[in-house]
Amino acid sequence: MHRVIFNRTRLDLTLEPETPWLVKSGDKGAALLRPELPDLRFMRTNLGGTETVLVPGSSLKGVVRSAAERVLRSVGLPCCDPLDHDGRCQKEASDKGDAIARNSATSRGEAHPMAAVHRMLCLGCRTFGSQAIASRVAFADALPASDRDRERANATEVRSGVSIDRRTGGPAKGRLFESEVVTGGRFAARIHMHNFELWQLALLGIVFQDMNDGFVRIGSAKSRGLGRVRVRWGRLQWEQVARGDGLEKVCGVGSLDAQVRNAYGLHETHGVTAPKPLRPAPLGRAFELKGEEVERFLDTLVDEAWASLVASASKRGGAVA
């Protein structure tokens, strides 16, 4: 399914800290080489010869995936624990994928040899990937949005903390530590999706709305007040292949190619009217949204495509095609 592009979109957004936040660098050797630095430092990279703080795409994807999995389980949709290596998605699907890779004759004889692997995966792994299948969502590193934002973001603060002695209830002797936190600046993030269904884009909208409401936080020490950010939408660029039905509407990948849909058992999503006329594009048709238009479009997907998925799964007792 990933060999052909059916639809794709690019989401541009900014993350603004509403409270201080800390995405730890994990560089344990820095404290030994430079003892004057805080014990817990913010993640950094060298950009254009200048060092700057950043939020890695892997960190952002981890937060979004974890929150999305909680949403899926909360409404009764199938979602595994990706850290459970004995779970169905991690074990059976991986074994099936290895068997297909070894048996090249079988792979040539089937129109879609990985379809069996795809059907074995939960909705979380179908969206964010697993050891058996690639992700449909890619997260870029979030960097300061401008020179002014870079200056503000790198003007970090150092906070002192101390571990609590569980026996006395007071500060533990010798357990003082320092944390470096970012308090300002805007971080520009970008998300790419391809060959996705409408409910998967709606799921991202739900997670980022939870982030704005404070239910999802980023980084370390979230239970101690850190990590709350405000998501502001910048631009959504949508492109889909002009074939099959639904050209006048925005459709899920299932509506564009019946053979792929049937092979992969994709949930049939109904078309959502495009908020702007589809225009010619290299792969077919495209449109673009900005600012509040993006938020309204995601709300529409939640009300229609996401609600349709949940309703169809309820009728099947939690199963999804």
ZADO-1210 file (C-alpha; in nm, 4 decimals, padded with zeros to 6 digits):
<atoms>
<atom x="00.0000" y="00.0000" z="00.0000" code="MET" pos="1"/>
<atom x="00.2926" y="00.2359" z="00.0615" code="HIS" pos="2"/>
<atom x="00.4288" y="00.1841" z="-00.2900" code="ARG" pos="3"/>
<atom x="00.1562" y="00.4018" z="-00.4434" code="VAL" pos="4"/>
<atom x="00.0336" y="00.7430" z="-00.3278" code="ILE" pos="5"/>
<atom x="-00.3440" y="00.7745" z="-00.2993" code="PHE" pos="6"/>
<atom x="-00.3613" y="01.0846" z="-00.0841" code="ASN" pos="7"/>
<atom x="-00.1246" y="01.2908" z="00.1245" code="ARG" pos="8"/>
<atom x="-00.1326" y="01.5973" z="00.3443" code="THR" pos="9"/>
<atom x="00.1074" y="01.8312" z="00.5206" code="ARG" pos="10"/>
<atom x="00.0163" y="01.9975" z="00.8504" code="LEU" pos="11"/>
<atom x="00.2110" y="02.3013" z="00.9671" code="ASP" pos="12"/>
<atom x="00.1602" y="02.4119" z="01.3275" code="LEU" pos="13"/>
<atom x="00.3352" y="02.5981" z="01.6050" code="THR" pos="14"/>
<atom x="00.3792" y="02.4976" z="01.9686" code="LEU" pos="15"/>
<atom x="00.3801" y="02.7781" z="02.2244" code="GLU" pos="16"/>
<atom x="00.4680" y="02.7000" z="02.5878" code="PRO" pos="17"/>
<atom x="00.1963" y="02.8008" z="02.8335" code="GLU" pos="18"/>
<atom x="00.4087" y="02.6707" z="03.1191" code="THR" pos="19"/>
<atom x="00.7834" y="02.5992" z="03.1301" code="PRO" pos="20"/>
<atom x="00.8700" y="02.2689" z="02.9641" code="TRP" pos="21"/>
<atom x="01.1639" y="02.0329" z="02.9506" code="LEU" pos="22"/>
<atom x="01.2471" y="01.7798" z="02.6796" code="VAL" pos="23"/>
<atom x="01.5542" y="01.6104" z="02.8254" code="LYS" pos="24"/>
<atom x="01.8614" y="01.5633" z="02.6094" code="SER" pos="25"/>
<atom x="01.9655" y="01.2330" z="02.7635" code="GLY" pos="26"/>
<atom x="02.3336" y="01.3285" z="02.7342" code="ASP" pos="27"/>
<atom x="02.4654" y="01.1712" z="03.0528" code="LYS" pos="28"/>
<atom x="02.8268" y="01.2550" z="02.9723" code="GLY" pos="29"/>
<atom x="02.7696" y="01.6318" z="02.9670" code="ALA" pos="30"/>
<atom x="02.7529" y="01.6529" z="03.3455" code="ALA" pos="31"/>
<atom x="03.0931" y="01.4856" z="03.3740" code="LEU" pos="32"/>
<atom x="03.2653" y="01.7026" z="03.1124" code="LEU" pos="33"/>
<atom x="03.0961" y="02.0276" z="03.2137" code="ARG" pos="34"/>
<atom x="02.9831" y="02.0085" z="03.5777" code="PRO" pos="35"/>
<atom x="02.8625" y="02.3707" z="03.5691" code="GLU" pos="36"/>
<atom x="02.5718" y="02.2713" z="03.3407" code="LEU" pos="37"/>
<atom x="02.2300" y="02.1717" z="03.4852" code="PRO" pos="38"/>
<atom x="02.1793" y="01.8026" z="03.5555" code="ASP" pos="39"/>
<atom x="01.8789" y="01.7874" z="03.3223" code="LEU" pos="40"/>
<atom x="01.9337" y="01.9851" z="03.0008" code="ARG" pos="41"/>
<atom x="01.6908" y="02.0646" z="02.7225" code="PHE" pos="42"/>
<atom x="01.7485" y="01.8856" z="02.3909" code="MET" pos="43"/>
<atom x="01.9728" y="02.0803" z="02.1532" code="ARG" pos="44"/>
<atom x="02.1026" y="02.0673" z="01.7975" code="THR" pos="45"/>
<atom x="02.3447" y="02.2667" z="01.5826" code="ASN" pos="46"/>
<atom x="02.1577" y="02.4568" z="01.3123" code="LEU" pos="47"/>
<atom x="02.3519" y="02.6723" z="01.0681" code="GLY" pos="48"/>
<atom x="02.6488" y="02.6831" z="01.3011" code="GLY" pos="49"/>
<atom x="02.4360" y="02.7987" z="01.5954" code="THR" pos="50"/>
<atom x="02.3244" y="02.5788" z="01.8816" code="GLU" pos="51"/>
<atom x="01.9537" y="02.5886" z="01.9598" code="THR" pos="52"/>
<atom x="01.6951" y="02.4014" z="02.1629" code="VAL" pos="53"/>
<atom x="01.4462" y="02.1820" z="01.9772" code="LEU" pos="54"/>
<atom x="01.1731" y="01.9244" z="02.0263" code="VAL" pos="55"/>
<atom x="01.2716" y="01.6083" z="01.8335" code="PRO" pos="56"/>
<atom x="01.0138" y="01.4629" z="01.5980" code="GLY" pos="57"/>
<atom x="01.0482" y="01.1306" z="01.7804" code="SER" pos="58"/>
<atom x="00.9478" y="01.2954" z="02.1093" code="SER" pos="59"/>
<atom x="00.6478" y="01.4636" z="01.9509" code="LEU" pos="60"/>
<atom x="00.5390" y="01.1430" z="01.7793" code="LYS" pos="61"/>
<atom x="00.5706" y="00.9497" z="02.1047" code="GLY" pos="62"/>
<atom x="00.3438" y="01.1933" z="02.2878" code="VAL" pos="63"/>
<atom x="00.0874" y="01.2010" z="02.0053" code="VAL" pos="64"/>
<atom x="00.0848" y="00.8236" z="01.9612" code="ARG" pos="65"/>
<atom x="00.0460" y="00.7561" z="02.3320" code="SER" pos="66"/>
<atom x="-00.2442" y="01.0022" z="02.3556" code="ALA" pos="67"/>
<atom x="-00.4051" y="00.8628" z="02.0388" code="ALA" pos="68"/>
<atom x="-00.3871" y="00.5093" z="02.1763" code="GLU" pos="69"/>
<atom x="-00.5668" y="00.6200" z="02.4930" code="ARG" pos="70"/>
<atom x="-00.8407" y="00.7786" z="02.2816" code="VAL" pos="71"/>
<atom x="-00.8830" y="00.4602" z="02.0758" code="LEU" pos="72"/>
<atom x="-00.9097" y="00.2398" z="02.3847" code="ARG" pos="73"/>
<atom x="-01.1454" y="00.4827" z="02.5572" code="SER" pos="74"/>
<atom x="-01.4086" y="00.4489" z="02.2832" code="VAL" pos="75"/>
<atom x="-01.3674" y="00.0721" z="02.2579" code="GLY" pos="76"/>
<atom x="-01.1603" y="00.0573" z="01.9392" code="LEU" pos="77"/>
<atom x="-00.8828" y="-00.2048" z="01.9059" code="PRO" pos="78"/>
<atom x="-00.5424" y="-00.0763" z="02.0124" code="CYS" pos="79"/>
<atom x="-00.2481" y="-00.2769" z="02.1443" code="CYS" pos="80"/>
<atom x="00.0409" y="-00.1847" z="02.3692" code="ASP" pos="81"/>
<atom x="00.3389" y="-00.1329" z="02.1320" code="PRO" pos="82"/>
<atom x="00.5795" y="-00.2064" z="02.4188" code="LEU" pos="83"/>
<atom x="00.4272" y="-00.5512" z="02.4709" code="ASP" pos="84"/>
<atom x="00.6522" y="-00.7638" z="02.2515" code="HIS" pos="85"/>
<atom x="00.4332" y="-01.0678" z="02.3137" code="ASP" pos="86"/>
<atom x="00.1216" y="-00.8875" z="02.1930" code="GLY" pos="87"/>
<atom x="-00.0567" y="-00.9727" z="01.8709" code="ARG" pos="88"/>
<atom x="00.0612" y="-00.6729" z="01.6686" code="CYS" pos="89"/>
<atom x="00.4249" y="-00.7077" z="01.7689" code="GLN" pos="90"/>
<atom x="00.4525" y="-01.0862" z="01.7451" code="LYS" pos="91"/>
<atom x="00.2075" y="-01.2399" z="01.5013" code="GLU" pos="92"/>
<atom x="00.2160" y="-00.9568" z="01.2462" code="ALA" pos="93"/>
<atom x="00.5953" y="-00.9451" z="01.2572" code="SER" pos="94"/>
<atom x="00.6181" y="-01.3225" z="01.2089" code="ASP" pos="95"/>
<atom x="00.3748" y="-01.3027" z="00.9177" code="LYS" pos="96"/>
<atom x="00.5759" y="-01.0223" z="00.7573" code="GLY" pos="97"/>
<atom x="00.8988" y="-01.2231" z="00.7904" code="ASP" pos="98"/>
<atom x="00.7304" y="-01.5240" z="00.6311" code="ALA" pos="99"/>
<atom x="00.6144" y="-01.3144" z="00.3345" code="ILE" pos="100"/>
<atom x="00.9608" y="-01.1662" z="00.2899" code="ALA" pos="101"/>
<atom x="01.1197" y="-01.5134" z="00.2894" code="ARG" pos="102"/>
<atom x="00.8667" y="-01.6628" z="00.0499" code="ASN" pos="103"/>
<atom x="00.9216" y="-01.4533" z="-00.2624" code="SER" pos="104"/>
<atom x="00.7070" y="-01.6872" z="-00.4713" code="ALA" pos="105"/>
<atom x="00.4091" y="-01.6245" z="-00.2474" code="THR" pos="106"/>
<atom x="00.4764" y="-01.2523" z="-00.2630" code="SER" pos="107"/>
<atom x="00.4716" y="-01.2593" z="-00.6427" code="ARG" pos="108"/>
<atom x="00.1563" y="-01.4665" z="-00.6480" code="GLY" pos="109"/>
<atom x="-00.0473" y="-01.2257" z="-00.4340" code="GLU" pos="110"/>
<atom x="-00.1610" y="-00.8846" z="-00.5535" code="ALA" pos="111"/>
<atom x="-00.1105" y="-00.7385" z="-00.2048" code="HIS" pos="112"/>
<atom x="00.1088" y="-00.9757" z="00.0031" code="PRO" pos="113"/>
<atom x="00.1262" y="-00.7374" z="00.3011" code="MET" pos="114"/>
<atom x="-00.2523" y="-00.7082" z="00.3215" code="ALA" pos="115"/>
<atom x="-00.2692" y="-01.0041" z="00.5605" code="ALA" pos="116"/>
<atom x="-00.0211" y="-00.8302" z="00.7909" code="VAL" pos="117"/>
<atom x="-00.2184" y="-00.5051" z="00.7771" code="HIS" pos="118"/>
<atom x="-00.5437" y="-00.6813" z="00.8759" code="ARG" pos="119"/>
<atom x="-00.3753" y="-00.8260" z="01.1846" code="MET" pos="120"/>
<atom x="-00.2734" y="-00.4849" z="01.3194" code="LEU" pos="121"/>
<atom x="-00.4710" y="-00.2683" z="01.5598" code="CYS" pos="122"/>
<atom x="-00.5797" y="00.0827" z="01.4624" code="LEU" pos="123"/>
<atom x="-00.2878" y="00.2400" z="01.6475" code="GLY" pos="124"/>
<atom x="-00.0282" y="00.0351" z="01.4582" code="CYS" pos="125"/>
<atom x="-00.2081" y="00.0880" z="01.1270" code="ARG" pos="126"/>
<atom x="-00.1729" y="00.4619" z="01.1813" code="THR" pos="127"/>
<atom x="00.1654" y="00.5055" z="01.3509" code="PHE" pos="128"/>
<atom x="00.3394" y="00.1912" z="01.2274" code="GLY" pos="129"/>
<atom x="00.4994" y="-00.1095" z="01.3933" code="SER" pos="130"/>
<atom x="00.7829" y="-00.3524" z="01.3310" code="GLN" pos="131"/>
<atom x="00.5642" y="-00.5125" z="01.0642" code="ALA" pos="132"/>
<atom x="00.4448" y="-00.2110" z="00.8651" code="ILE" pos="133"/>
<atom x="00.5543" y="00.1474" z="00.8027" code="ALA" pos="134"/>
<atom x="00.3840" y="00.4466" z="00.9626" code="SER" pos="135"/>
<atom x="00.1431" y="00.6664" z="00.7685" code="ARG" pos="136"/>
<atom x="00.2426" y="00.9667" z="00.9834" code="VAL" pos="137"/>
<atom x="00.5844" y="01.1362" z="00.9919" code="ALA" pos="138"/>
<atom x="00.6848" y="01.4065" z="01.2433" code="PHE" pos="139"/>
<atom x="00.9613" y="01.6572" z="01.1760" code="ALA" pos="140"/>
<atom x="01.1733" y="01.8178" z="01.4487" code="ASP" pos="141"/>
<atom x="01.0070" y="02.1250" z="01.6022" code="ALA" pos="142"/>
<atom x="01.2504" y="02.4181" z="01.5841" code="LEU" pos="143"/>
<atom x="01.2114" y="02.7846" z="01.6854" code="PRO" pos="144"/>
<atom x="00.9890" y="02.9487" z="01.4248" code="ALA" pos="145"/>
<atom x="01.1991" y="03.2648" z="01.3743" code="SER" pos="146"/>
<atom x="01.5198" y="03.4344" z="01.4871" code="ASP" pos="147"/>
<atom x="01.3232" y="03.6152" z="01.7571" code="ARG" pos="148"/>
<atom x="01.1681" y="03.2880" z="01.8737" code="ASP" pos="149"/>
<atom x="01.5097" y="03.1237" z="01.8769" code="ARG" pos="150"/>
<atom x="01.6427" y="03.3998" z="02.1000" code="GLU" pos="151"/>
<atom x="01.3506" y="03.3702" z="02.3394" code="ARG" pos="152"/>
<atom x="01.3531" y="02.9906" z="02.3445" code="ALA" pos="153"/>
<atom x="01.7252" y="02.9732" z="02.4191" code="ASN" pos="154"/>
<atom x="01.6910" y="03.2171" z="02.7086" code="ALA" pos="155"/>
<atom x="01.6323" y="02.9194" z="02.9363" code="THR" pos="156"/>
<atom x="01.5808" y="02.9126" z="03.3110" code="GLU" pos="157"/>
<atom x="01.7356" y="02.6788" z="03.5651" code="VAL" pos="158"/>
<atom x="01.5139" y="02.5329" z="03.8362" code="ARG" pos="159"/>
<atom x="01.6355" y="02.3545" z="04.1466" code="SER" pos="160"/>
<atom x="01.4677" y="02.0414" z="04.2715" code="GLY" pos="161"/>
<atom x="01.5232" y="01.7875" z="04.5434" code="VAL" pos="162"/>
<atom x="01.4100" y="01.4326" z="04.6035" code="SER" pos="163"/>
<atom x="01.1853" y="01.3692" z="04.9031" code="ILE" pos="164"/>
<atom x="01.2889" y="01.1247" z="05.1729" code="ASP" pos="165"/>
<atom x="00.9966" y="00.8803" z="05.1978" code="ARG" pos="166"/>
<atom x="01.0765" y="00.8066" z="05.5633" code="ARG" pos="167"/>
<atom x="01.1060" y="01.1594" z="05.7009" code="THR" pos="168"/>
<atom x="00.8948" y="01.3454" z="05.4461" code="GLY" pos="169"/>
<atom x="01.1694" y="01.6084" z="05.4122" code="GLY" pos="170"/>
<atom x="01.4405" y="01.6724" z="05.1528" code="PRO" pos="171"/>
<atom x="01.6670" y="01.3754" z="05.0874" code="ALA" pos="172"/>
<atom x="02.0289" y="01.4491" z="05.1713" code="LYS" pos="173"/>
<atom x="02.2524" y="01.4816" z="04.8676" code="GLY" pos="174"/>
<atom x="01.9627" y="01.4596" z="04.6192" code="ARG" pos="175"/>
<atom x="01.9563" y="01.8170" z="04.4925" code="LEU" pos="176"/>
<atom x="01.9354" y="01.8520" z="04.1138" code="PHE" pos="177"/>
<atom x="01.8896" y="02.1283" z="03.8579" code="GLU" pos="178"/>
<atom x="01.6650" y="02.1320" z="03.5520" code="SER" pos="179"/>
<atom x="01.6870" y="02.3590" z="03.2480" code="GLU" pos="180"/>
<atom x="01.3447" y="02.4682" z="03.1209" code="VAL" pos="181"/>
<atom x="01.2265" y="02.6678" z="02.8194" code="VAL" pos="182"/>
<atom x="00.9760" y="02.9413" z="02.8968" code="THR" pos="183"/>
<atom x="00.9294" y="03.1320" z="02.5698" code="GLY" pos="184"/>
<atom x="00.9410" y="03.1250" z="02.1932" code="GLY" pos="185"/>
<atom x="00.7319" y="02.9439" z="01.9346" code="ARG" pos="186"/>
<atom x="00.8335" y="02.6089" z="01.7850" code="PHE" pos="187"/>
<atom x="00.7399" y="02.5324" z="01.4244" code="ALA" pos="188"/>
<atom x="00.6357" y="02.1692" z="01.3731" code="ALA" pos="189"/>
<atom x="00.5370" y="01.9800" z="01.0595" code="ARG" pos="190"/>
<atom x="00.3467" y="01.6549" z="01.0124" code="ILE" pos="191"/>
<atom x="00.3214" y="01.4559" z="00.6884" code="HIS" pos="192"/>
<atom x="00.0587" y="01.1868" z="00.6258" code="MET" pos="193"/>
<atom x="00.0044" y="00.9633" z="00.3247" code="HIS" pos="194"/>
<atom x="-00.2417" y="00.6900" z="00.2272" code="ASN" pos="195"/>
<atom x="-00.4560" y="00.7705" z="00.5296" code="PHE" pos="196"/>
<atom x="-00.8263" y="00.7560" z="00.6046" code="GLU" pos="197"/>
<atom x="-01.0237" y="01.0518" z="00.7274" code="LEU" pos="198"/>
<atom x="-01.0646" y="00.9124" z="01.0782" code="TRP" pos="199"/>
<atom x="-00.6851" y="00.9000" z="01.1164" code="GLN" pos="200"/>
<atom x="-00.6542" y="01.2713" z="01.0449" code="LEU" pos="201"/>
<atom x="-00.9479" y="01.3330" z="01.2785" code="ALA" pos="202"/>
<atom x="-00.7654" y="01.1353" z="01.5497" code="LEU" pos="203"/>
<atom x="-00.4715" y="01.3759" z="01.5267" code="LEU" pos="204"/>
<atom x="-00.7162" y="01.6649" z="01.5600" code="GLY" pos="205"/>
<atom x="-00.8582" y="01.5098" z="01.8788" code="ILE" pos="206"/>
<atom x="-00.5121" y="01.4673" z="02.0305" code="VAL" pos="207"/>
<atom x="-00.4067" y="01.8258" z="01.9582" code="PHE" pos="208"/>
<atom x="-00.7340" y="01.9567" z="02.0984" code="GLN" pos="209"/>
<atom x="-00.6626" y="01.7584" z="02.4163" code="ASP" pos="210"/>
<atom x="-00.3190" y="01.9206" z="02.4154" code="MET" pos="211"/>
<atom x="-00.4782" y="02.2664" z="02.4047" code="ASN" pos="212"/>
<atom x="-00.7100" y="02.1649" z="02.6902" code="ASP" pos="213"/>
<atom x="-00.4136" y="02.0580" z="02.9048" code="GLY" pos="214"/>
<atom x="-00.4879" y="01.6838" z="02.9068" code="PHE" pos="215"/>
<atom x="-00.1808" y="01.6046" z="02.6956" code="VAL" pos="216"/>
<atom x="00.1559" y="01.7558" z="02.7874" code="ARG" pos="217"/>
<atom x="00.5027" y="01.7306" z="02.6365" code="ILE" pos="218"/>
<atom x="00.8328" y="01.6484" z="02.8003" code="GLY" pos="219"/>
<atom x="00.9391" y="01.5699" z="03.1553" code="SER" pos="220"/>
<atom x="00.7886" y="01.6546" z="03.4954" code="ALA" pos="221"/>
<atom x="00.4371" y="01.6836" z="03.3506" code="LYS" pos="222"/>
<atom x="00.2783" y="01.6022" z="03.6854" code="SER" pos="223"/>
<atom x="00.4775" y="01.8867" z="03.8452" code="ARG" pos="224"/>
<atom x="00.3360" y="02.1601" z="03.6242" code="GLY" pos="225"/>
<atom x="00.5661" y="02.1464" z="03.3230" code="LEU" pos="226"/>
<atom x="00.4891" y="02.0695" z="02.9608" code="GLY" pos="227"/>
<atom x="00.1639" y="02.2472" z="02.8798" code="ARG" pos="228"/>
<atom x="00.1713" y="02.3955" z="02.5276" code="VAL" pos="229"/>
<atom x="-00.0713" y="02.5745" z="02.2978" code="ARG" pos="230"/>
<atom x="-00.1142" y="02.4378" z="01.9451" code="VAL" pos="231"/>
<atom x="-00.1798" y="02.6931" z="01.6721" code="ARG" pos="232"/>
<atom x="-00.2584" y="02.5734" z="01.3229" code="TRP" pos="233"/>
<atom x="-00.0677" y="02.7256" z="01.0342" code="GLY" pos="234"/>
<atom x="-00.1458" y="02.5483" z="00.7074" code="ARG" pos="235"/>
<atom x="-00.2930" y="02.2235" z="00.5757" code="LEU" pos="236"/>
<atom x="-00.2040" y="02.1166" z="00.2216" code="GLN" pos="237"/>
<atom x="-00.4074" y="01.8250" z="00.0851" code="TRP" pos="238"/>
<atom x="-00.3518" y="01.6285" z="-00.2341" code="GLU" pos="239"/>
<atom x="-00.5243" y="01.3169" z="-00.3639" code="GLN" pos="240"/>
<atom x="-00.5037" y="01.1050" z="-00.6769" code="VAL" pos="241"/>
<atom x="-00.7734" y="01.1866" z="-00.9327" code="ALA" pos="242"/>
<atom x="-00.9076" y="00.8391" z="-00.9995" code="ARG" pos="243"/>
<atom x="-01.2116" y="00.6427" z="-00.8971" code="GLY" pos="244"/>
<atom x="-01.5133" y="00.8013" z="-00.7325" code="ASP" pos="245"/>
<atom x="-01.5464" y="01.0970" z="-00.4998" code="GLY" pos="246"/>
<atom x="-01.3411" y="01.3518" z="-00.6930" code="LEU" pos="247"/>
<atom x="-01.5793" y="01.6250" z="-00.5851" code="GLU" pos="248"/>
<atom x="-01.5202" y="01.5366" z="-00.2231" code="LYS" pos="249"/>
<atom x="-01.2355" y="01.4695" z="00.0171" code="VAL" pos="250"/>
<atom x="-01.2180" y="01.0937" z="00.0547" code="CYS" pos="251"/>
<atom x="-01.0351" y="00.8354" z="00.2571" code="GLY" pos="252"/>
<atom x="-00.7928" y="00.6019" z="00.0826" code="VAL" pos="253"/>
<atom x="-01.0629" y="00.3337" z="00.0831" code="GLY" pos="254"/>
<atom x="-01.2781" y="00.5327" z="-00.1594" code="SER" pos="255"/>
<atom x="-01.0070" y="00.5725" z="-00.4235" code="LEU" pos="256"/>
<atom x="-00.9148" y="00.2156" z="-00.5125" code="ASP" pos="257"/>
<atom x="-01.1533" y="-00.0714" z="-00.4409" code="ALA" pos="258"/>
<atom x="-00.8835" y="-00.3351" z="-00.4939" code="GLN" pos="259"/>
<atom x="-00.6560" y="-00.1846" z="-00.2311" code="VAL" pos="260"/>
<atom x="-00.9487" y="-00.1222" z="00.0029" code="ARG" pos="261"/>
<atom x="-01.0643" y="-00.4831" z="-00.0153" code="ASN" pos="262"/>
<atom x="-00.7136" y="-00.6261" z="00.0123" code="ALA" pos="263"/>
<atom x="-00.6278" y="-00.4244" z="00.3206" code="TYR" pos="264"/>
<atom x="-00.9731" y="-00.4381" z="00.4796" code="GLY" pos="265"/>
<atom x="-00.9769" y="-00.0611" z="00.5200" code="LEU" pos="266"/>
<atom x="-01.2697" y="00.0959" z="00.6985" code="HIS" pos="267"/>
<atom x="-01.5032" y="00.2516" z="00.4432" code="GLU" pos="268"/>
<atom x="-01.5206" y="00.6245" z="00.5136" code="THR" pos="269"/>
<atom x="-01.7761" y="00.8495" z="00.3553" code="HIS" pos="270"/>
<atom x="-01.6670" y="01.1592" z="00.1680" code="GLY" pos="271"/>
<atom x="-01.6531" y="01.4951" z="00.3415" code="VAL" pos="272"/>
<atom x="-01.7173" y="01.7944" z="00.1219" code="THR" pos="273"/>
<atom x="-01.3943" y="01.9817" z="00.0603" code="ALA" pos="274"/>
<atom x="-01.3918" y="02.3227" z="00.2341" code="PRO" pos="275"/>
<atom x="-01.2420" y="02.4703" z="-00.0824" code="LYS" pos="276"/>
<atom x="-01.2706" y="02.3647" z="-00.4480" code="PRO" pos="277"/>
<atom x="-01.0227" y="02.0985" z="-00.5502" code="LEU" pos="278"/>
<atom x="-00.7686" y="02.2364" z="-00.7956" code="ARG" pos="279"/>
<atom x="-00.5375" y="02.0515" z="-01.0382" code="PRO" pos="280"/>
<atom x="-00.2176" y="01.9203" z="-00.8803" code="ALA" pos="281"/>
<atom x="00.0760" y="01.6977" z="-00.9874" code="PRO" pos="282"/>
<atom x="-00.0916" y="01.3818" z="-00.8575" code="LEU" pos="283"/>
<atom x="-00.4519" y="01.4803" z="-00.9189" code="GLY" pos="284"/>
<atom x="-00.6486" y="01.7324" z="-00.7115" code="ARG" pos="285"/>
<atom x="-00.5512" y="01.9482" z="-00.4130" code="ALA" pos="286"/>
<atom x="-00.6626" y="02.2265" z="-00.1793" code="PHE" pos="287"/>
<atom x="-00.5068" y="02.4351" z="00.0959" code="GLU" pos="288"/>
<atom x="-00.6356" y="02.5701" z="00.4291" code="LEU" pos="289"/>
<atom x="-00.4866" y="02.8219" z="00.6701" code="LYS" pos="290"/>
<atom x="-00.5312" y="02.9151" z="01.0359" code="GLY" pos="291"/>
<atom x="-00.8834" y="02.8744" z="01.1692" code="GLU" pos="292"/>
<atom x="-00.9898" y="02.6987" z="00.8488" code="GLU" pos="293"/>
<atom x="-00.7699" y="02.4036" z="00.9495" code="VAL" pos="294"/>
<atom x="-00.9323" y="02.3793" z="01.2931" code="GLU" pos="295"/>
<atom x="-01.2849" y="02.3926" z="01.1473" code="ARG" pos="296"/>
<atom x="-01.1985" y="02.1225" z="00.8935" code="PHE" pos="297"/>
<atom x="-01.0580" y="01.8927" z="01.1628" code="LEU" pos="298"/>
<atom x="-01.3716" y="01.9488" z="01.3711" code="ASP" pos="299"/>
<atom x="-01.5783" y="01.8408" z="01.0697" code="THR" pos="300"/>
<atom x="-01.3753" y="01.5227" z="01.0355" code="LEU" pos="301"/>
<atom x="-01.4276" y="01.4447" z="01.4032" code="VAL" pos="302"/>
<atom x="-01.8034" y="01.4999" z="01.3756" code="ASP" pos="303"/>
<atom x="-01.8388" y="01.2888" z="01.0604" code="GLU" pos="304"/>
<atom x="-01.5557" y="01.0478" z="00.9775" code="ALA" pos="305"/>
<atom x="-01.4495" y="00.9733" z="01.3376" code="TRP" pos="306"/>
<atom x="-01.8100" y="00.9375" z="01.4538" code="ALA" pos="307"/>
<atom x="-01.8756" y="00.7022" z="01.1604" code="SER" pos="308"/>
<atom x="-01.5812" y="00.4803" z="01.2594" code="LEU" pos="309"/>
<atom x="-01.6907" y="00.4590" z="01.6232" code="VAL" pos="310"/>
<atom x="-02.0523" y="00.3850" z="01.5247" code="ALA" pos="311"/>
<atom x="-01.9571" y="00.1110" z="01.2780" code="SER" pos="312"/>
<atom x="-01.7232" y="-00.0504" z="01.5336" code="ALA" pos="313"/>
<atom x="-01.9999" y="-00.0446" z="01.7963" code="SER" pos="314"/>
<atom x="-02.2288" y="-00.2370" z="01.5626" code="LYS" pos="315"/>
<atom x="-01.9567" y="-00.5012" z="01.5175" code="ARG" pos="316"/>
<atom x="-01.8879" y="-00.5260" z="01.8888" code="GLY" pos="317"/>
<atom x="-01.5619" y="-00.3321" z="01.8707" code="GLY" pos="318"/>
<atom x="-01.4285" y="-00.4979" z="01.5567" code="ALA" pos="319"/>
<atom x="-01.3112" y="-00.2868" z="01.2637" code="VAL" pos="320"/>
<atom x="-01.2757" y="-00.4107" z="00.9082" code="ALA" pos="321"/>
</atoms>
